[in-house]
Amino acid sequence: MDIARIAVHESVAKACPLEAMVAALQGSAIPVEIVGDDASFDASDCVVTFSPRDAFLDAAWVHGIRAGYDEFDVTAYEAAGTALMNSTGIHGDTVPETVVGYMTAFARRLHVYRDHQSDSDWMQEPYDAPFTLTGEQVCVVGLGTIGQGVADRANALGMEVVGVRRSGDPVENVERVYTPDELDTAVADARFVVLCCPLTEETEGMVGAARLVQMRTDSYLVNVARGPVVVEDALLNALDDGTIAGAALDAHWEEPLPEEHPLWDHESAIVTPHVAASTSQYHEDIAALVQENVERIARGESLRNRVA
């Protein structure tokens, strides 16, 4: 596989400036250029992209700049013989730090005070509203790079950490690991349930009404996975009727979240626009992955993060 061009698709701009990505990729001798939807590709191209396009199947390999690749037709890539890579492994700091921010905001009521700040309203939450993270239990669903990062930080804060992973194998800084069929038990005692799992046939709709009822009434759901992992109506109803205390959502069922969506008006919800992984160094992290694979190709080695 000889790569003659690195094509940066314009959709990359959804995550970082195109010019910054191009500059970061110019460390090798391979030409780098920005391309649009009218571009064509051949077996000498590497495409760096945020979103899938059918034309990419003609390239040698495609690098998706997100950890999730559920929008890409893996079967089609395998049939075309086009390698597909994702960007898992680079979000071990950004997303977990964001999760800690959500949990801290809920515990210390920062989201409530910020809302009242806009009205110059000097108010204080009821005496029994604030709490500390120390001693509280968090259940991390999905213990890959992001989930492990959440577990490490939660443990450092003195939280009791339990987790869920398919294998059930032990994980550092996680006191007990459950398998997916034990999810109801895993979430039952947790003050926070953090979703870090990929979107698959098994995880779609995983958190619905029946599962939300298994959670504590003073618990909080945090979704940094994918929107459809949670059943939308079930979550809205749970927030309305107090089944759970609140939710922080960085992944949504429709993006951008519509202006009329009821989550915008929920004081018990923190809504962020799919930015948990954002960092001003994102382009450099992606470029390092791409350049590593360029070097692996030159050495005849297997590609890192290959999913198809």
N, C-alpha and C positions, 0 to 999 in steps of 0.2 A: 504494500500500500504506500504509494508515493504521494505526498501532499504538496500541491503546487500553489494553493491559495487558501487563506482563511477568510471566509465570508461572514461578516457580522451582520445578521439580519436586523432590520430596523426595529423589530419588536423588542430588542434588547433595551431600548430606551424606556421601557416600562419599569426597569430595575435600576438602571444607571445611565449616565450620559454616554452616547455612542462614541464620541471622540475620546473619552477616557478609556473605554474598552479597547478601541483601536490602538491607542498609545501603549496600553499595557501589553498588548499582544505583539508589538513590533520588536520584541527582544530577539526573535529568531530571524533567520534569513528568508522566511516564507512571507510573501506579500500578503497584506491585510487590507480588506476593503469593505465598505458598508454597502449592503445590497437591500433592495426592496422586494415586493411581491412579484415584480415582473422579471426577476433574475432567473437564470437557468443554471444548472449545476451538472457536474460530471464526476467521474470516479477519482478525480484529483483534488476534489474540494473537501474542506472541513467547514461545516456551518455551525456558527455559534448563535443560538436563538433563545428567545423567551417562549415563543409560541410555535406550534407545529404548522407546516405547510406541506402539501402533497409533493411539491417539487423537490423537497429535501431528500426524497427517497432516491434521487439520482446521484446524490453525493456519496463520498466514501464513508464519511461519518458525520454525525450530528451531535453537538454538545448542547444539551438543555441547561440553561443557567439556573434552574431551580432544583431543589431536592426531589420534589414531586414530578412525576412524568405521566400521570394518569390521562393527560390530554393527548398524549402521543400513542398512535396505534402500533403497539409493540409487534403484533403479528405481521403487520405490513412491512415493518423494518426488517424483520427476520426473513420474510419472503423475498424482499428486494436485496438482501445481503448487505444492507446499510447498517453500520454500527451506530448504536444510540447510547450516549452517555448522559448521566445526570450529574448534579452537583452536590450530592450528599457528602457529608463530612466537613463542610466549611461553615456550618451553622451551629457549631458546638458552643459558641460564646454568645452570639447575638440573640438567638431565640430564647435560650435559657435565661439570659439577663432580663429579657422582656417579661418572661413568665414570673420571675421574682418581683419585677415591678408591679405586675397585676396583683399578685398575692399581697404584697406590701400595701398597695393602695386599698385593697379591700379591708385588710386587718387594721390599718391606721386611719381608714376612712378618707383618704386623700382625694378620691374621686368626688366625694360629696362636697368637700370644702372647695375644691376647684370649681365645681358647678356654682356654688354660692358666691364665689369670688367675683364672677362676672356681673352679679347683681349688687356688689358692694355690701353683701349681707354677712354681718358678723354673727354667725350661728355656731353652736356647738352640738355635736351629736349626743344622744342620750348616754348616760353613764355606762350602760351595759353594751353599747355598740362596738367600741374599739377593743381589739385584742392583740396579742403578740403572736408572731409566727412560731416562736420557740415552744416546743412541746406539742404543736399541732401536727396532725397526720396529713400527708399528701400522697395521693395515689397517682403514679405516673404510668399512663397507658401507652406503651411503646417505648422500648429502652434502647433505641439506636443512638446515634450521635447526639441528637437533641435531647432525648429522654435522659440519657446518661448525664448530660450537662445540667439538666434540671435537678436530677437526683443529687449530684455533687453539691450544688449550691444550696439546695434545701437541707441537706445533711449538715453543711457548714453553718447554717442558721439555727441548728438545733431542732430541726423538724424530724418527725418520725416518717421515714420514707418506705412505702411499699410500691410495688410495680407490677405491670402485666406485660408478658412477652410470650410469643408463641412457644418457644422451647421450654420455658419455665426455669431455665438455667440461672444460677445466682449471678448477681451483678454487684459490683463494688458500690458501697454506700446505700444499698437497698436492703432493708431488713428482711423483707419477705417478697418473693417473686411468685405471682400467680400466673396461671395459664388463661387464655381467653374464655374458656368455659367456666372459669371461676370469677368472672368479672363482677357479678353482683356482690359476691363476698368481698372482693377487693375494694369496692367503692363504699361499702356500708359504713365504715368508721372514719372515712377521710373527711377532713375539713375542706380540702381542695382535691378535685379530680382534674388532672392535666392530660389532655389528649395530644399525643405526639406521634400517632400512628399514620401510616400511609393510607390513602383511599384505595380500597380493594373491594371485591365482591363481598368479602367477609366483614369488612369494617363499615361499609355504607349502611347508614341507619342504625349503627351500633348503639347509639345513645338515643333511645326513644322514651315514651311515657313510662313504660314498665321499668326501665333502668333508672330513670330520674327519681322514681318513687323509692328506689333502694338507697338513694343517697340521703344524708342527713338534711334536716330542714334548715340548718345553719351552714350548709356547705356551698361551695362555689365551683362552677364548672369553668375550665379554661380550655379553649380550643385553639391550638396553634397547628392543627393537622390540616384537614380540609373540611369545608362547610358541610357537605353531605354525610359526614360521619355522625352528625347530630340531626335528628328529625326536627325540622324547623317549628312546626306547630306545637310539637310536644314541649320544646324548650320555652316557647312564648307562653304557653299555658302554665308551665311550671314556675315561671317568673311572676306571672299574674296572680296565681293562687298561693304562692309561698311554699311550693313543694321544695324549692331550694332557695338560698338567700341571694344568689346573683350569678352572673356569668361574664367572663371576659372573652371576647371573640376577635381573633385576627383573621380567621378564615370564615367565609360566608357562603351562602347558597347562591347568591347572585352578586357579582362584583362589577362595578361599584354597587354598594347596597342602596336600593332605591330611597329617594328622599322621604317617601311616605311610610317607610318601614317602621313598625312600632318599636324596634330596638332603640332608635334614636331618642325616644322619650322615656326610656326605662332608666330611672336613677340607679337601679340595681345592676345595670349592665355597663361594661366598658367596651366600647367599639373602636377598634383601630383598623385602618384600611389595608390589611395584608402587608404590614411593614415590620413584623417581628424580626425578620432577618436583615433589615436595612442597616447599612453601615457605609460610611464614605469610602471604605476600602473594598467594597464589594467587587468592583471591576478587577482589582488586583488579585483577589482570591480566585475569581473565575479564570483569569488569564493564567494563573499558576497551574490550575488543573489542565487547561488546554495545552499549555506548553509542555507539561509533564507527559501528556499522551503523545505529543509530537515526538518527543525524545524516545518514548517507549516504542513507537512505530519504527524509528530509525534503528533501534537496537533489536527489533524483532520480538519484543515482549508483549504480553497481553495488556490490554487497555484498562486503565483504572476507571471504576464506576460504570462499567459497561452493563447495560440492562437489556440489550437486544443485539 
